[in-house]
Structures are given as structure tokens and as C-alpha cells.
């Protein structure tokens, strides 16, 4: 199926917490992952190269020093290590299948005019 230029998804987790997933296939390339709560927020920018936190009531964010990691290389290395050692990878097939199910639910919701889909 063709992909939309922009997508926004509202997710309700089993705990009752809400999350959003937003994507854009157009420029500029911006990759941000964020978690916001009632006491603080944490987010990464520049495709994970920078990590920030900010507590409620603070006027400025704080940058945490992190070592940049190439996620693709790290995942492939972990996969190869699991094969070589016969150990389970950090994210196993069952967990990966949950991600596939979530994306399938997003597609089904879009096809049903935004209807809620339970997983």
C-alpha cells in the first residue's frame, strides 16, 4: 500500500497512559523520540545523538552526555552475537511481533476512518 506523507497515531497503553506516533516522509529530516510525564520529560534529538531532560517547574532543559550509537549496527551486532552464542536477543521474536501487530492495527484503523483497534 502507498504510504501517506504524514501520519499521526494516538495510542492508549494497557496502563491507561496515552502516546502519540507521528511520521513525515518530507523534509526536513527530523528524528525525535520523547516521553512526557507529569513530573518530567525526556527526549532525544538528532536521531538519538542528543538526549535532554527537563523537570516540571524548570525553565531550561538539561543535556545528558551520551555516546552516539548507530542503531542499525548495534542491532545487527546483537543479532549476530545471539546466533553465535545461542542466546536470546534483547528483543526476541515475540516482542518484535508485537510491533508488527501495532503497525497492522494502525493500517486497519486508517482503512476504517480512524476507528479504534484493540490489541
C-alpha positions as CSV (number, residue, x, y, z in Angstrom):
1,X,0.0,0.0,0.0
2,X,1.2,3.5,-0.7
3,X,2.5,5.5,2.4
4,X,1.0,8.8,3.4
5,X,3.3,11.8,3.5
6,X,2.3,12.4,7.1
7,X,0.9,10.1,9.8
8,X,-0.3,10.7,13.3
9,X,-1.4,7.9,15.7
10,X,-2.9,8.1,19.1
11,X,-2.1,5.0,21.3
12,X,-3.6,4.1,24.6
13,X,-1.5,1.6,26.6
14,X,-2.8,-1.0,28.9
15,X,-1.9,1.2,31.9
16,X,-4.2,3.9,30.5
17,X,-1.3,6.2,29.5
18,X,-1.5,7.8,26.1
19,X,1.2,8.2,23.5
20,X,1.5,9.6,20.0
21,X,3.4,8.5,17.0
22,X,4.0,11.0,14.2
23,X,5.9,10.5,11.0
24,X,6.7,12.6,7.9
25,X,8.3,11.4,4.7
26,X,9.1,15.0,3.7
27,X,12.0,17.3,4.5
28,X,13.4,18.4,6.8
29,X,14.6,15.1,8.3
30,X,13.9,15.4,12.0
31,X,14.0,12.4,14.3
32,X,12.8,13.0,17.9
33,X,11.8,10.4,20.4
34,X,10.1,11.8,23.6
35,X,8.5,10.7,26.8
36,X,6.5,13.3,28.8
37,X,5.0,12.8,32.3
38,X,3.6,15.0,35.0
39,X,7.0,15.3,36.8
40,X,9.5,15.5,33.9
41,X,10.1,15.0,30.2
42,X,13.0,13.2,28.4
43,X,13.7,13.4,24.7
44,X,16.3,12.7,22.1
45,X,17.1,14.8,19.0
46,X,19.3,14.4,16.0
47,X,18.3,10.8,15.6
48,X,19.4,9.9,19.1
49,X,22.7,11.8,19.1
50,X,21.5,14.2,21.9
51,X,19.5,13.4,25.0
52,X,17.7,16.1,27.1
53,X,15.6,16.1,30.3
54,X,13.5,18.8,31.9
55,X,11.7,18.5,35.2
56,X,8.4,20.2,35.8
57,X,8.9,23.8,37.0
58,X,12.4,24.0,35.5
59,X,12.8,26.8,32.9
60,X,15.6,25.1,30.9
61,X,16.4,21.7,29.7
62,X,19.5,19.8,30.7
63,X,21.6,17.8,28.1
64,X,22.8,14.4,29.2
65,X,26.2,13.2,27.8
66,X,25.7,10.1,25.8
67,X,27.8,8.1,23.5
68,X,26.3,8.1,20.0
69,X,25.4,4.7,18.7
70,X,24.5,3.5,15.2
71,X,21.2,1.7,15.9
72,X,21.4,-0.5,12.8
73,X,24.9,-1.6,13.5
74,X,24.1,-2.2,17.2
75,X,21.0,-4.3,16.3
76,X,22.9,-6.4,13.7
77,X,25.8,-6.9,16.1
78,X,23.4,-8.1,18.8
79,X,21.6,-10.4,16.3
80,X,25.0,-11.9,15.2
81,X,26.0,-12.4,18.8
82,X,22.8,-14.2,19.7
83,X,23.3,-16.6,16.7
84,X,27.0,-17.2,17.6
85,X,26.3,-17.8,21.3
86,X,22.9,-19.4,21.1
87,X,21.5,-16.8,23.5
88,X,18.2,-15.0,23.2
89,X,18.5,-11.5,21.7
90,X,17.5,-8.5,23.8
91,X,14.4,-8.1,21.7
92,X,13.1,-11.5,20.8
93,X,10.7,-12.6,18.0
94,X,7.6,-12.4,20.2
95,X,8.4,-8.8,21.2
96,X,9.1,-7.9,17.5
97,X,5.8,-9.4,16.5
98,X,4.0,-7.0,18.9
99,X,5.5,-4.1,16.9
100,X,4.2,-5.7,13.6
101,X,0.8,-6.1,15.2
102,X,0.7,-2.5,16.3
103,X,1.6,-1.3,12.7
104,X,-1.0,-3.7,11.3
105,X,-3.6,-2.1,13.7
106,X,-2.6,1.4,12.6
107,X,-3.2,0.4,8.9
108,X,-6.6,-1.2,9.8
109,X,-7.6,1.9,11.8
110,X,-6.7,4.2,8.8
111,X,-8.7,2.0,6.5
112,X,-11.7,2.2,8.9
113,X,-11.7,6.0,9.0
114,X,-9.7,6.2,12.3
115,X,-11.7,3.6,14.2
116,X,-10.1,2.4,17.4
117,X,-8.4,-1.1,17.1
118,X,-7.8,-3.2,20.3
119,X,-4.7,-5.3,20.5
